[in-house]
Amino acid sequence: MNLAHRLKSRRIALGLTQKDVAEGSGITQQSLQKIEDGKTQNPRKIVDLARILKCSPEWLLFGRDNIASSETSNISAGPEIKGFFPLISWVRAGAWSAIEEIHALEAERFPCPVSCSANTFVLKVQGISMEPTFRDGDLIFVDPQVEWRHGAYVVARLNDQNEATFKQLVIEGSQKFLKPLNPNWPDQLIPINGNCTIVGVVIFSGRSF
């Protein structure tokens, strides 16, 4: 089930018309129709839509909650969205310095429900090295201002590579390693010995549909 299906099923479960939801959230009925048709996948009025539909923005976007039927219509909206952050490439992540480098019209943006700095950015997980916790296609929100620690999920740039990598940080005494979560991944520990720069710490993740 994707955003379009969740929104439409929630609206019907609450007995609301498209006009009801559109007027209550401050968008046009035509805009709502595009969301339900799947043509708009990242609506900017997601917080207002969630409020009218009595669910959380996180559930509408990622399906992470269990709010999907009329029995839960008395549940209040979920956590407040802290900001919308740009989806960037892994190559750009490796040289990331400031959010201002990307113009608002040049990047798709996603809402983050947890507190984070203005320099936070979004990456789409590629491959299976971090399964089963993170799957291919998941969105991860990375904050360069968060202090990294043992066990943190980090995005790092190896000096001999042109793009960033996503791994768990392991600290053993004075030694640091990057570790995939997939037990079947061939390289289980990548030593950090001055050849790596940690770009940021993953503060939130969700699934994109």
N, C-alpha and C positions, 0 to 999 in steps of 0.2 A: 504494500500500500504506500503510495507516495503522497506528497503535499496535496495534490488535487483531490485525491480520493478521501484523505483525512478531512479536509475542509468541507467537502460536499456531504460526506456521511455525518459529520458533526452537525452541520446546519440542518439536515433533514431530521436527525435525532432530536433536535431541540424544537422542531416544528417552525423553523424560520424560513422565510422566502429569501431569494437573492436580494430583493429590494431591502428587506429588513437588515440584512448583514451589511450591505453596501452603505446604506444611510447611517447605520450605527457606527461603522468604522471610518467613515469619511472618505470613501472612494466611490467611483461610479459603478453602476450595475454592470456596465460593459467591462470594466477592469476586473470585477469579481468573476464574470463569466470566463475571462481569459485565464484566471487562476484555476478555476474548476475544470477548464479544458486542458490544463497542463501547459498552456502557452507561456504563462508567467510562473517561474519557479522560485523566484526570490523577491516576493512583494515587500515594498518598503513599509507598509502599514501592518506588518505582522503582529505587533503588540496590540494594536486596536482590534484587529481581527480576532486575536486570541481572547481579548476581553469580552467581545460580543458573543463568542462561541463558548465562553466559560471553560477555557482550557489554557494550557501554557503555550507560549510561543515555541518553546523547545519541542513540544509534542507535535505541533503543526508542521514544523520544519523537518524534524528528524525522527518523530515517532518514538521518542525515548520514554514517554510516560504511558500510562494505561488509560488515558482519557479518550474513550471512543464510543460511548453509548449514553443514552438518556439517563441511565441510573446515576451517572456521575455529573449531571448537569449542575449540581450545587457546589462543585469544586471551583474555587477561585482561581484566578490567573496565576501562572507560575512566576518564577523569579524575574525581576525587572531586567530588561536588556541593558547591558552596560555600554554598548556601542556596536557599530558595524565596522568590520575589518576586512581588508582586501585579500582575495585569493591570489597568490603569486606563484611563480614557477620555482622549482627546486634550484635552478641555476641562479635566479635572482635572490633566493633565500641565502645562498652561500655568500653573497656580498651585501646583505641587507644592512642598512644603517638608519633609515628614517622613513616613516610612512608617507611623508610629503613627496618622496621620489615618485610615487605613483599618483597620477591624476585620478580624480573620482570617477571619471568616465572611462578610464582605461582598465579598471579591474572590477570584477564581480565582488560584492561585499556580503558578508554573512554576520548575523548577530551573535554576540557572545553574552551568556547570562551570568558570567562571573566577573569580578573586578579584575581589571588588567590595565596596563599602561597604554598610552596613545600609540606606541610603536608596535603594538601587537599585529601579527599577520596570520594568515590562514594558508595551510598547505593541504593538498590532497594526497593521502597515503598511496604510495605506489608499491606494488609487489606484496609478498607474503612474509617478509622477514620479521614482522612484528605481530603476526598471528599467534594465538587466537584473540589477543586483547584488542588489537587494531587490525582491521581488515582493509584490503585493497579498495580504494575509493572513499574511505572515511576521511572526514575533515578534522584536522588538528589545529588548534589555536595556539600560537607560539608567542610568548612574551619575552623579549630580549632583556627586560629589566628585572626579571625574577632571578634570584640567586640560586644557582644549581647546587645540588647535594647528592649524596649517595642514593641510588634508587630512582632518581628523577628521570623522566622521559625527556630527552633533549634532541634538539636539532643541531648538528655540528658540521663544520666544514673541515675536511682533511686537506692539508695544504697542497697535496699532489693531485687533487681532483677539482673539477670545475663546478661542482654542485654540492649541495648539502646532503646529509644523510640523517636518518631518524633512528635512534637507538636508545637503550637504557644506559644510564651512566652508573658504572660500578667502581667504587673506590675501595681498594684493599691496602691499608697502610698508606704508603707514599705513592702507590701505583694507581693509575686510573685506566679504565677500559670502557669501550663501547660494546654493548651486548645486545644481540637480537633476542626477541622473546620466543621466536619459533625454535623449538628444540632440535628440529631437523635442518636448521640453517648451517651451511658448512663452516663458516667462520664464527665461532661462538664468542670469542673475545678479541676485540681489536685494541691493541695497546695504544694509549695516548702518551706520547713522550716528547711533546713539543711540536708535534706534527699536526695538531688539531686545534681549532678554535670553536668553542661552544657558542652558537649563535643565539640560542634562547631555550626556554623551558616550556614544555607543553602544559598548558593550564586547563584545557578543556578539549573534548573531542565529541564528534557527532557524525551521523551518517547523512550523506547527501543523496537525494533521490532525483 
